[in-house]
């Protein structure tokens, strides 16, 4: 094999590897990291999934002292806060979730007081599918 042919093959192989790296490299496309996670496959009874511009389950009952995990498996970020909008004062523990980007998960504070806590996506407060409630027993 000639030196010129070897150089050409190395160039072609390098270009192919670079193209593959660009195609596979970054996950900043907004694609959810766990496409198999659905409302039917939630990891436990203290998890709320954000997917397809909705939350599920929309109602959840937990024991006092529990933290609830919000998992954002949607293609965009959300800002989950306590009702009422825009004060967010009913259950401040929910406000610990705050801004949650695609692929992230965040916990509420400890839900210690027995009550019903409504929550919503602050940036989309009129979308019923992004509203829910947590009942603390």
N, C-alpha and C positions, 0 to 999 in steps of 0.2 A: 504494500500500500504506500502510495506516495505521501510526502509531507503535506502537500496541498490538500489531498483528499482527507487525510487525518484531521487537519485543521478545520475543514468544512464539516466533518462529522461531529467534532467537538462543539462547534458553533451551533449546529442544529440541535444537538442533545442539550446544550445549555439553555437555548431558547425554549425548548420543550419543558424543561424543569422549571424555568421561570414562569411560563404560562400556567403550569399546574399549580405553582405556588400562589399565583394571583387568584386562580379559580377557587382554591381551597382555603386560602389564608385567613380571612377575617370573618368574624361573625357579626359585623356591624350592620348587616342588611336588615335587621329587625325581625328576622325569623326566630320564632320561639325555640328555645333549646330542647324542649321535651315534647315533641309532637304527639307522643303516645299518652301523655297525661291528659285525662278528660275528667268530666264531672263524675263519671262512673268509676274512675280509677284513682280517686284522691287517696293520699297516703294515710290519712287518719281523720277522725271526726272533729279535729280542731283546725282544719285547713279550709281556706276559701280560695278558689281558683278564679282568676280573671282570664277569660278566653272569649274570643269572638265578640268583643265589646260588651261583655256581660260578666256578672259574678255568679258563681254557683258553689255551694247552695246559696240561695238568697236568704234563707233563715237557718240559723244555727243555734243550738242550745249547748252550753258548756257549764262546767262546775266552777264555783268561785275560785279565784286564784289562777285560772287558766290563762295562757297566752294563746292567741289565735294567729296562725300563720297565713298571710296573703301571698299567693304565688302568682306572678304575672306571666302567663303563658300566651298573652296577646301579642300582636305585632307592634304595639306602641305603648308608651308609658301612660300611667294613670296616677292620680293623687287621691288616695283613700283617706277620708276624714270623717269624724263623728258628725251626726246631725246636731243642730239644724244648720243649714247653709245660709250665710257664710260664716257664722260665729264658731261652729264646731265645739260647742261647750257641753253637750249632753254626756258624753263619755270620752274625756280627754285621753284615756288609754289607747283609743283607736287612732288618735292623731300621731302616735309613734310610727305608724306605717308610713304616712306621708307619701312623698313621691316615690314611685316604684317603677323602674324601667323594665322593658321587655327582658325576660330571662332572670329577673331578680325575685327574691322572696324577702319579706320583712314581717316581723312580729309586732303585735300590739303590746302594750304594757300589760301587767297582770290585771286581769278583770276581777277585782275583789268584791265589788258591791253587787248584790242581787238586784237586777233590773233588766230592762230591755234597752239595748243600745242600737239606734239606727246609724247607718253609715252611707256614704255616697262618694262618687268621684267628684272632687271639688271642681275640676275643669269641665265636667259634663254633668252638672247637677240636675239637669232636666231629663236625662236618659234613665228611664225606670229600670232597665236591665242592669245598670251599674249602681243600683241601690239595694241595700239589704239590711238585715238586723241580726244581732247576736243577743240571745237571752242568757243571762247569767243566773244560775240557780244556787 
